[in-house]
Each structure stands twice: as C-alpha cells, then as structure tokens.
Amino acid sequence: MDLENLWNVFLTKIKEKIKPVLFQTWFQETKLIELNDEYALIKVPLDVHKKHLQENYNDIIKETFMEVTGSIFNFKYITDEELDKDEMVILENDEAIFESNLDKRYTFDNFVSGESNKFAKTIGLAVAEKPGNVYNPLFIYGKSGLGKTHLMHAIGNYIAENGAKKVLYVTSEKFVDDFLSLYRGKDNNFEAVDKFKRKYRDIDVLMIDDIQYLEIALKTQQEFFNTFNELHTKNKQIIISSDRSPDDLNKLEERLRTRFNWGLTIDILPPDFELRMKILDKKIEAQGISSFVPKEVKEYIANHCTTDIRKLEGALTRVFAYATIMNGSEITLELTIEALKDYIGKNILSKNKIQKVIGIVADNYNITPDDLIGKKRLSKIAIPRQIAMYICRVHLGESLPKIGTEFGGKDHTTVMHSVNKITNEIKKDKNLEKEIAKITSKLNL
C-alpha cells in the first residue's frame, strides 16, 4: 500500500472516532509524506496543527495507525511553509545554491479576486506570461493585508513553473541586510561584493517587497539604483510592492521614484462585501467544512473585518479554534460573537444599543423612532426599518426575538425576512452598502 492510500485508510478510521468539525479542522488537510522504522512524518497546514495534534491527539493517532499498519510509530509534524523553505533551485554552473524564496502556496488559482483587485490580478498575469516585455517595472501598492505579497508570489511561481528563468523574491529589509553585510562580514570584500552582485543581478526577475523600508537606508538606495539600472537595461523583470504609491515615498531619492514610474503602477483597494464573502467561502471550502458554517456567521465576519484580508481570515480561524476548544460545538452566530468579542474589540456593540440604532436610522431617513417601531408599511418607513433590523442583527449580533421585541413586538420571522432582504440588496446595490456603512460609523463600530 502506498503512503497516500495508507493515510486515507487511517483518516477514514479517525473520522469514525471524532466529531466531524474536529476531523475537518485538525485532520482534513494532513498528509503522510514519509514512513521509516523510527517515525511517520506528517505534513500539516499550520504550526497550530502541530501543537494541537501532539498535545491532544497523540494517543488516538498512534492507536489508530497501529490498527492500520500493525506497528507502533512515533509521529513528527512539518508545515507546508517548512517544506517550502527546503525547496531550492540549483544554479546551472553548480557553484552555489540559488534560493528563490518563493512561497508555493500562493498562486493565481487561489488569489480570490473582486472589483477591488481584479485589475491588479489581470496585470500580474500579463507580466507573468511575458516577464521583461510588458510593464517593467511593475509597482504594486496598497495597505497591509490586501494581498500584495500573495500576488507577487503568484507571479513569481507562474514564471518559475512556465519557463527556465531565475526568480528572486526578497523583502527590502533583506536587501538592506545583504548590502550591509558587505561591510561587516569576514569574507574578502571583493568576493563579498561579487557574491552580492551575482545574487541580485544574475537573475531574470527581481521582486522586492515593502520597498518603503528602503527610505531609512540612504547608502543602500544607491546600490539598489545601480541594481535596478542593470536589470532594466537587460530587460529583466522588476516587480516592487509598497504601502504607498511611488510619488508618496518622499524619503526615497527622486531618481528612484522616477524609475518606479517608468513601467506601470497599480493599486489594490480594500475588499468590498462581495469579495470578503468570496474569500471566506474559499477558506471554508479549503477546510472542507462548508456545511458547518452558516451564512449568517460569514456575513457577521465580513461586516466586521472590512479593511484587511488577514484580519478577515484570522477571524474565521479564531471561530474554528473556539468551536474546537468548546468540544466541537456547532458554529453558530452566537458562538461567533463570543469568539470574536476580543478580536474585533470595540466593533461589537453591547445589546443595550438597539435603541441607539433606531434613533440614528430614524434621523438618517428623516422619520421618527416611533415610525420605525410602529406598524406603518409605507416604503419610506419600511425600508429604514429593515435596515435598522439588519444592523441590529449583523452588527450588534442580537437575537431575532430580542430585535422583534424592541421593534414593537414584531415576530422573529419578520426580522429574519428584513435581514435577508437587506443582505441581498447590499450585494446588488453598492450605494446601499455605503449608506449602511455611514450609519454604522455613527455608532462607533
């Protein structure tokens, strides 16, 4: 039996012994990659999996694996990231080992795109298909956590996999550190300089992440200027990322900022609601637990983590972990609110603020609070009432019965209808999404 089939048999047995949500969270993405006389080496997605499996599932893993193999093994765990770091590309002259530093987990296939980043992804693919021929340099900018680094690795991986080209990805801090090591190292200075130049100039694609940190390294700016010129003259592709546009990098030399504008500058904007939902769906699908995460949970997370993809994904991971810690509890809106109360912090309103929502919504639409909690069904009242209920449900996390009570004794099905209607309208009407954002901003969300 090969390793893959062996592990599949093991997973089938484990699945019968633990709750589905626990299996999906801790075992679904594991893989047996090595088996010898001493141990079994298991690949896991994250460091948290290593720690949790070792501390909480060691006995059942050993016992179940013995049922499959008839032998007792010790288990070691390794993450995708640790495996990726071990993958290197040998230079053609075999004189040294060239590390591309690319993270193979990041590809165009798993780069979730929407209106805010669709153009950036399209341009990135165009550069990947013809490096050095179009948009050189490519300058990508945007706030932290919006996917710049993912896009850079996707471009680099595509180039490396579809052509015999050497791609180097480094942060600007690494570039600075390598340059400064020329003056503090024990190597002969000539040899050190030659090694540095071969690393950064004897390549086909140079990718520098977070170039803004070069602002504080004046001497290094001169070396980067020289490196940039040599690569660009040879039609080698240069890709740069920053948290600001070239024109806003005021502490960089003018000649560098000018060169950054030679090619194409693109920005990545914060994800809108639709993209945030797509990102959550993608992550949940990858975990294989789509049926365990209600829509209202995803909407709650998407409405509270609006500017940072990392925070969005982190919130979902936190909910998974919380459900697991609670002995595999069902993932509900109530559990999600509890799990994220410290993570989101002041974004969660206390339950006694329903009246404040009613007051602010009424004022926004030039009607009275009594109109909102009354029984009038005029359009100018019904729609604001639905919006107020939506905010109370999604942003405050209130229960349907509690909202119904505060809105004049409405039935919980009426509240549910209002929430669903506004949720669907937001997807079609960007102006409505902005209007609700304006209202919630007044609630100190």
N, C-alpha and C positions, 0 to 999 in steps of 0.2 A: 504494500500500500504506500503511495507517495505521500509526502508531507501534507499536501493540500487536502487530500481525501481523509487522511488520518485526523487532521484538525477538524474537518467538517463533522466527522463521527463524534469527536469529543464535544463540539459545540451543540450537536443535537442532544446529547445526553445532559449537558449542563442546562440547556434550555428547559428540560423537563423538571429540573430541580429548583429553579428560582423563578421569581416573578418576571413577567415579560419586560417591564420597564427596566428592571435591573439587568436583565440579559442585554437589552438593546443599548443601555448606557455603557456597560463595562466590558461586554464580550463581543458585540456585533462586529466591531472593526479590528479584532485581534487576528493574528496570523502566525502560524508556526513556520519559522524560517530556517531553523537548524535543530538537529537532534543527534546527540552523540552519547557516549557511555556515561557522561557526567551530568549533563543538563539538557533541558529543552529551552531554546531561545525563542521568545515570543515578541512579535512586533506589535506595539500599541500606539494609539494616536497621540497621546499627551503624557506628560510627566505625572499628572494626577492619576492616570490609569495605572501606572507602575506602582505608585504608592498604595493606592486603594486595593489593587489585586493582591499585593504582597501582604498587606495588613489584615484584609477582611475575607479573602477567598482562597488563601494558600492551601488550607486543608482540603476543601472540596475540589480544588483543581487537581491536587495530587491524587486524591482518591478516584476521581472520575477518569483521569488519564491512565491510572493503573488498570481500571476496568477495560480500557480500550487496548492498551499495549501489553498488559500483564507484567509490567515492570514499574519500579518506583523511580521517578526522576525529580531532580531539583529544577526550579524554574527561574530563568533570568528574563528580564524585560528590557526592550530597547524601543525608543520612539522613532517615528519617521524622520524627525529632524536629526537625530543622532546618526541614523543611517545615511541621510543625505550628505552630512558633513564628511563621511568617509569616501564619497564618490569623487574621484579626481580624473582629470584628463591628462594623459602623458604627452609632453611635447614631442614633436617629430624627431628632434635631434637626441631625445632621451637623456639630455644633460640635466634636466630638472623636472620637477612635477609642477604642473600648472593647475591651480585651483580656480575654478570659475566662480565659486561662491554662490552659484545659483541654487535656489530652493525649488526642487522639482514638484513640490506640492502646488505651486502657483502656475496656472496655465490659463489660456484664453477660454478653455471649456468651462472652468469653474469660476471665471470672473463674471459675476452677476451684473448685468447692465440694465440701465433705465435711462430716462431722459437726462439725468444729471451727468452720466459718464459714457453715454453711447458714442459720442463723437471721439472721446479720448480712446476708447477701445478700437474704434474703426481706424484711427490714425496709427495706433500702436501696431495693429495687424499689418497695415500697409508698410510700415518701417521694417517689421519682422520679415516680410516677404522679399524686400529689396533693400537690405541694410547698406547704407552708404550712398544710395542712389536718390532717395527722396527724404525730405525733411531732416536735414542734417546741419546742425544738431536738432534733436527733439527735446524740448524743455517742457516738463510736466510740473504743474504746481497746484497746490490746494492744501487745505488744513490737514492736520494729522488725523489718521484713521479713516481716510476716504478711499483708499485703495491704490495710491500711487506706487507703493512698493510692490504690491501684487501685480500691477500692470507691467512694471519694469521686469520682474522675474518672468512673467508670461512672454514678453518679447524676447528676452534672453534665451529662455528654454526653447521657444519656437525656432530661433536662429540656430541654436546648437544642435537641435534634432533634425533640422532640414538642410544642413549644409556643413561642409568641413571648415567651420570658422571658429576662431577662439574668441570667447566672450568673457569679459571680466566685469563682475559686479562688486563694487565696494561702496562703503559709506565715505563721506568726506572726512570723517574723523580718522578712518583707516588710511586714507591718502595722506593726511597730515602726519600721522604717526609713522608711516613708512618713510616719508621725506625727512622727518626729524631724526629718525634712526641713522641716517647717513652721518650725522654729526656726533652721535653718542655710542655708536657700535664699535666693536673691536676689529671688524674687518678692515682690510686695506681700503682707503677711501675710494680709490679708483675702481676697485672691484665692487664696492657697495653701490656706487653711482651707476655702474654698468648693469648691475642686477636690478636696480630700481627702474632704469630706463627700459630694460627688456620686459619687465613685468607690465609696465603701463603703456609701452609704445609698440611692442612686438605682438600686437593683437589686432583683431578685426573689429571688435565692438567694445567700447568702454562705457560702463554705466556707473554714474556717480549719484548716490542717493543723499538727500538732505544737504545740498550744496551750500545752504545758508550758513553752515557752521564753518565754512571757509572764510567767513568775514573776519574772524578774530585771528587768522593766521596769515599775516601780511607776507612773510617770506615765502610761504607755500603757494600763495596766489601767483607769484612769478613762475614757479615750476609748473603749476597747472596751466598757466598761459602757454608755456612752451610745449607742454604735452598736448594740449588742445590743438595748437597750430600744426604740429607734426602729423597728428592723426587726421585732422581735417584736410590737410594738403594731400594726403594719401587716400582720400575718400573712404576713410574708416568711420564707421558709425559712432556717434557720440550721443548718449542719452543722459539727461540730467533731471533730477527732481528737486523741488524746493517747496517750502511752505508759503513762498511769496513769488510774485512774478519777477522776471529779471530787472525790470525798472524799479522795483521796490527793494532790491538788495543794495541799499545805499552805501554800505561799507565795503563792497567789492569794487575793485578797480574798474574804471569806466570802460577800458578796453575789453575786459572780460564780459561785462554786461552787454556791450555791443555785439560781441561774438555769440553770446547766448541767443540773441535776436536774429542771427543770420538764417536760421532754419525756421522751425515752426514752434510757437508757444501755445500750449493748450492747458486749460484749467479743468479740474474735477470739482464739481459742486457737491454740497451735502445731498444725500439721497432723499427723494420725496417719499410720501407714504407708500406708494405702489412699489417702489424699489425696496424699501425697507421690508415690506411683506415678502417680496420675492427672495430677499436674502435670508430671511428667517425660514421660509419654506425650503430653500436649498439646503440649509444647515440641518433642518429637521429631517429632510429626506435622506441626507447622507448618514444620519444616525439610524435610519430605518424605523422611526417611531412616529410617523405622520398621524397615525390613527389615535395616538395617545395625547396629542396636543390640540386642544380645542381652538377654534378660530378666535374666540374672544381673548384667549391668552396671547396669541400672536398680535392681535390688534392693540392690546394693552401695552405690550413691549414696544411695538412700532410707534405708538403715540407718545411714549415717554423717553425713548432714546432716538432723538431726531437728527443729531448732527454728526454722529461718529459711528462708523460701522463696527469698530472694535467694541465699543460700549454696547452696541446692539447685540452682537454675538456673545459678548460677555454676560449680558443679562440672561440670555437663553441658557447658556451653560450653567449659570448660577441656579436657575429654576430646576434644571435637570438634577444638579447635585443636591439641591434642597429636597426634591422629591425622593431621591435615593436615601438620603440621610433619615428621612421620615419613613423608613422601612418600605420603600417602594410605593408611597402614597400616590393616588391619582393626581395628575396635573390638572388643576382647576384654576379659575381666576382668583379665588380666594387664596390658594396656596401661592400663586404667583405674586400677588400683592404682598404677602407676608415675606416671601423670599427676597423681594427686591426693595423692601422698605428702607434698608440702609444703603443699598447700592444706588438707588435713584435719589434717595435723600429727600430734599425739600420738594421734589417734583410731585410727591404724593400728598394730596390734601387730606386733612382729617375729615371724618364723617360729618362733623357738625357744620360743614361749609356748604351744604346743599342750598341753604337759603342765600348764601352769598352768590352762588352760581345763578340762582333765579333772579336776584337783583341786578347783576351785571348784564345778563342776557336781556332782561326786560329793558334796561336802559339803552343797550346797544340797538334795539329794534324799536325804540320809542313807544313802548307799551308799558303796562304796569305789572308788578309781580302777581297781582290778583288775576290778571288776564291769563298768565301762564299756568296758574294752578286751578283755574276755573274750567268750565265745560264748553266755552265757545270754540267753534271749529272753523272760524274764518282763517283763510290762508295766512294772513299777516300775523296771526297768533299761533296757529297750529305748527307752522314750520319752526319758529323760535322755540316753541315748547319741545319739539322733537330734538332740536339742537341742545337745549338745556338738559334733557334727559340723557342724551348721548354723552355729554361732558361729565355728568354725574356718574354714569356707568363706566366709561372708559378711562377718564382722567382721575376721578375720585375713587373708583373701584367699589362703589356702593352696590348693594344687592338690589335686585329688581323689586322685591316687595318694599324695601325701605324707600326707594325712589318713588314708587307708586303712592306710598303713604304721604310723602312730603309734597307731592303734586296733586293734592286734593283727593286722595283716596283712589287713585287710578289702579286698575288691575295690572298685575305684573306682565300679562301678555301684551297690554297696551304699551308698556315701557319697552318690552323686547322688540315690538314692531317699530317703534320710533328709533331705537338704537340701530337696528338692522337697516332701516331706510336711510339714515344719515351716513352710515358706514358705506353703503353702496353709492350714495350720491357723491361722497368725497372722492371716490375713485374716478368718477366721470367729470367732476367739476372742481378744478384747481382753485377757483375763486372761493368756493365754499371752504376748502381746506385752509386757505389763508384767513378767511373770516373767523373760523373757529380758533385758529392759532392766535389771532388778535384778541379774541375774547379770553382765552386761557392765559394769555400773557398778563392780563389784568388780575388774574387770580394768584399771581406769583408762582406759577407752575415751574 
